[in-house]
Amino acid sequence: MTGTITEIMLDLGQKARHAARELANAPTDQKNKALSEAASAIRAATQTILDANAKDIEKGKQDGMAASFLDRLTLDEERIEAIAKGLDAIVTLPDPVGTIMAEWDRPNGLQIERVRTPLGVIGVIYESRPNVTADAGALCLKAGNASILRGGSDSYHSSRAIHACLMQGLKEAGLSEHCIQMVPTTDRAAVGEMLKGLGGNMDVIVPRGGKGLVGRVQNEARVPVFSHLEGICHVYIHEAADAQKASAITLNAKMRRTGICGAAETLLIDRKLAQSHAKPILTALQEAGCTLHGTQEIAALMDDVVLATEEDWSTEYLAADLSVKLVENIDEAIQHIATYSSSHTESIITEDTTAANRFLKEVDSAIVMHNASTQFADGGEFGMGAEIGIATGRMHARGPVGLEQLTSFKYRVHGTGQTRP
């Protein structure tokens, strides 16, 4: 690596832009070959990847990394095979590039088509999870985009080992090595250069990480960002909820995996159900190891409740903690969500179709659910095969960002000599 950080990053951007033009016109078979060869290379390099990961794990322990982050960082043979299978799965997904989204004829004889096209150059900035190297690089490639990957310093060796396999796949398929580039430094200044846009060569940035990283990207980026800052997800148990469904869904939404962005963080229960539904559900949560942060009403109903503060309603715990409140009706539930939600995922539990439809219509979050766990907020669970992240903004991509969301579109107009009067 030679030159200043600014020079190095501008060079990456220029190379990515040239590669993006090539990749936008690459046939599906060529992109799929690159991904299949990369999956084979990952399997063949399992020991090399494990050795690289051991260096990251050792450094993480020396730095006092929390156990949860060490778990995200750690690779074993099973997890490496899962990375390879992830690439295999992306191969099987339909190629969105070139798909005709709509077509129509005008009275003057013009034929107009709206066609999917790649976004161009996508920057992905992520922490801890080395598997994101493969996931992000592969999804961008299949959607015809060049990518610049900046993994966290904690997963530097692991990510580089995986990236080497992606490079081998590109080479075997005859695609430019600049289609998937990795930032060659852990210097945080490199992130700043990406946020500036690399001299106009960066089209979109996707941050994957904690609130600090995502907040910085959202505040400083001079290019569009696909991201969510927090996953403050709500489950609302309506007065017409089935007790068994409500219990099963709530337990799953909170306790299946507490550290993911789709985990429920607040439970709202209709006041009419305090004895019939609330008490059994809250008891089951406590027995599963969940700490309840509740209002005075909840504390009167249950033992061992931490009195909720105003801060609790806007806290993403990412742990076995849950804010709980009784509400008068669906109006109060919707108002509470509008006030405190991060616009990620919300679910209503009810057998009343009218109430469910109102909730789905009026709650303005990226994902709204009826009688289902918020933990389904995932591209794979949506049948999209894979995702690069969840977006909670209102422009372009919203919800799971998969292959289609990594494309834009253009209009193709076919004429027979028409001129405009």
LINWO-V168983 format. One line per field, one symbol per residue. ss: DSSP state (H for helix, E for strand, - for the rest). psi: psi as a letter, one per 30 degrees, with the letter a starting at -180 (. if undefined). burial: b if it has 16 or more other C-alpha atoms within 10 Angstrom, else e. Layout:
ss = ???
psi = ???
burial = ???
//
This chain:
ss = ----HHHHHHHHHHHHHHHHHHHH---HHHHHHHHHHHHHHHHH-HHHHHHHHHHHHHHHHH----HHHHHHH---HHHHHHHHHHHHHHHH-------EEEEEE-----EEEEEEEE--EEEEEE----HHHHHHHHHHHH---EEEEE--HHHHHHHHHHHHHHHHHHHHH---HHHEEE------HHHHHHHH-------EEEEE--HHHHHHHHHH---EEE------EEEEE-----HHHHHHHHHHHHH--------EEEEEEEHHHHHHHHHHHHHHHHH---EEEE-HHHHHH----EE--HHHHH------EEEEEEE--HHHHHHHHHHH----EEEEE---HHHHHHHHHH----EEEE---HHH-------------EE-------EE---HHHEEEEEEEE-------
psi = jllleeeeeeeeeeeeeeeeeeefgkleeeeeeeeeeeeeeeefgeeeeeeeeeeeeeeeeefhkleeeeeeekkaeeeeeeeeeeeeeeefkkjfkfkjelklklfgfkkkkjkklleckkkkkllejfffeeeeeeeeeeggkkkjkjllffgeeeeeeeeeeeeeeeeffglkfgejlkkglgkffeeeeeffghhgfkekkjkjaleeeeeeeeefkglkkjlkeliikkkjjlfgkkeeeeeeeeeeeefejfglfgkkfkkkkkffgeeeeeeeeeeeeeffgkkkjlleeeefellhkkkkleeefgkjehlhkkkkkkleaeeeeeeeeeeflggdkkkkjlgjeeeeeeeeefjilekklkhlkffgikeeffgfellfakkglgkckkakjaeefglallkkkklggklk.
burial = eeeebbebbbebbbbbbbbbbbbbebebebbbbbbbbbbbbbbebbeebbbbbbebbeebeeeeeeeeebeebbbeeeebbebbbbbbebbeeebbbbebeeeeeeeeeeebbbbbbbbbbbbbbbbbbbbbbbbbbbbbbbbbbbbbbbbbbbbbbbbbbbbbbbbbbbebbebbbbbbbbbbbeeeebbbbbbebbeebbbbbbbbbeeebbbebbeebbbbbbbbbbbbbbbbbbbebbbebbbebbbbbbbebbebbbbbbbbbbbbbbbeebbebbbebbbeeebbbbbbeebbeebeebbbbeeebbbbbbbbbbbbbbbbebbeebbebbeebbbbbbbbbbbbeeebbeebbeebbbbbbbbbbbbbbbbbeeeebbbbbbbbbbeeebbbbbbbbbbbbbeeeeeeeeeeee
//
